[in-house]
Amino acid sequence: MNRYQSLSLIILIGSPLLFLIVSVLSGRLEFFYWSLSAIAIALTLWKAGSNPEQ
């Protein structure tokens, strides 16, 4: 696993978890919805880092 895949995995797991905790504590799901963009970016980096052509 290269550096970018490690970083994207941390973002992929950590970001929604953090925002879910904030959303539960504040009672506003908007915080969790904003984390979905970070998930999309992390998945894009994961896919780009696992390119077998390199």
C-alpha positions in Angstrom: 0.0 0.0 0.0 1.5 3.3 -1.0 1.4 6.6 0.8 -1.6 8.0 -1.0 -3.6 4.8 -0.4 -2.8 5.0 3.3 -3.8 8.6 3.5 -7.1 8.0 1.6 -7.9 5.0 3.9 -7.5 7.2 7.0 -9.7 9.8 5.5 -12.2 7.2 4.3 -12.6 5.8 7.8 -11.8 8.8 10.1 -13.8 11.5 8.4 -17.3 10.0 8.6 -16.6 8.7 12.1 -15.6 12.2 13.3 -18.5 13.9 11.6 -21.0 11.2 12.8 -19.9 11.9 16.4 -20.3 15.6 15.9 -23.7 15.1 14.3 -24.9 12.9 17.1 -23.7 15.3 19.8 -25.2 18.4 18.1 -28.3 16.8 16.8 -27.7 18.1 13.3 -27.1 15.7 10.5 -25.7 18.4 8.2 -22.2 17.8 9.6 -22.4 14.1 8.6 -23.6 15.0 5.1 -20.6 17.3 4.5 -18.3 14.4 5.3 -19.6 12.5 2.2 -17.6 14.8 0.0 -14.4 13.7 1.8 -15.4 10.1 1.2 -15.7 10.7 -2.5 -12.3 12.3 -2.6 -10.7 9.5 -0.6 -12.3 6.9 -2.9 -10.9 8.7 -5.9 -7.4 8.8 -4.4 -7.7 5.1 -3.5 -8.6 4.2 -7.1 -5.9 6.4 -8.5 -3.3 4.8 -6.2 -4.2 1.3 -7.1 -3.7 1.7 -10.8 -1.8 -1.4 -12.0 -0.4 0.4 -15.1 2.2 2.2 -13.1 
